[in-house]
Amino acid sequence: MDLSYSVQEQAFRQEVRSWFEANLPSDLKEKVTHYQELSKEELTRWHKILAAKGWVAPSWPAEWGGTGWNAVERSIFEEEYALAGCPIVAPFGPVMCASVLLQFGTEEQKKRFLPRIYQGDDFWCQGYSEPGSGSDLASLKTRAERQGDHYLVNGQKIWTTLGHFGDWIFALVRTDFDSSKRQEGISFLLIDMNTPGITVRPLILLDEGHEVNEVFFEDVKVPVENLVYKEGKGWTVAKYLLGHERLGTGSLGASRRELRRIKREAAATEHQGRPLLEDLRFRDRLSKVEVELTALEITHMRFLDTMRRTGNPPGAEVSMLKIKGTEIQQALTELRLQIAGPGAAPFKALSYDGFDALLASVAPRYFNYRKTSIYAGSNEIQRNIFAKMALGL
């Protein structure tokens, strides 16, 4: 097993790092590093910069605009991307919907949607969770009844991230209401968010940020041609998509960037007459997180080495990355909250002119990151998957 990078891979890393240094707009980097919300226009601006470079969808096949990079190069790119402080490319279109279309879509669907996703012309969101149907996704109740050349969709989705930006939403809906197995009778639809009957309502979080929404469907007409794969076989699509989502939830590069920042801030923060970094209790917590992050990076390298040698994606064991990666993200927000102390404003509304923007974001970020162990399948569910599929328990 090879857990090191080759000379060529190290050169590739430097190429990627240099390009980000030269092309990442300073105003966008400033907002990312200060944990400020980005508008749809700002996210789209960065998306189009990457698209012009040809780096917006590294994992796509070359015929559709992919880079042709192997698994290790894509991992290096993602790590440097996070370390540079780049804005997110909202994954719902380029990563999630696109992966489904490439695997299950018709040629007509690929030609219609993929170029627009690549160029950032359409902003996508995900319609999976419902009230009472989160980790138990198979219990979803949103209905889609076939009526000639269209489906009539009625129901509700919730926790729809960036749904207020959405031009399109991919959604799981129930098309067979009499199936004995809940996983059967679910279909995967692509829905234009401008269709009459769709209402998006904001869910304002504890940090007073607007990131998630609830989406209501009332007699929404969706052309049958927007069905992906087979009617009633959406669960197959959903499982495939969740595997893609979980592979990237470890966020190793972003966690490494946060760890560096915490060390700098702790060294500059006085605690009982000396730098907080010299406090034994704080150093113990910090060292524990750093060791866990290093171990996770090594585990990630093991997966990459397997993919490099076999060409096969990881199986259920990828849950380890999701579980540990999100726990580390949460631990890092706790450390930054300890550094800020009473100066951490609990809500964004409490920040004011002249107040340190970074300090004002510490508590809201802590609140927001409670979600990481829940999305893409809660960590409790992930442990069950790993125990059953990888350990055979």
Secondary structure, DSSP 4 states (H G I P E B T S, - for coil): ---S--HHHHHHHHHHHHHHHHHS-HHHHHHHHTTPPPPHHHHHHHHHHHHHHT-S-TTS-GGGT-----HHHHHHHHHHHHHTTPPP--TIIIIIIHHHHHHH--HHHHHHHHHHHHHT-S-EEEE--BTTBSSSGGG---EEEEETTEEEEEEEE-S-TTGGG-SEEEEEEE--SS-SSTTTTEEEEEEETTSTTEEEEEEE-TTS-EEEEEEEEEEEEEEGGGEESSTTBHHHHHHHHHHHHHHTTT-HHHHHHHHHHHHHHHHHSEETTEEGGG-HHHHHHHHHHHHHHHHHHHHHHHHHHHHHHH-PPP-GGGHHHHHHHHHHHHHHHHHHHHHHGGGS-SSGGG--TTS-HHHHTHHHHHHHGGGGGTTTS-HHHHHHHIIIIIS--
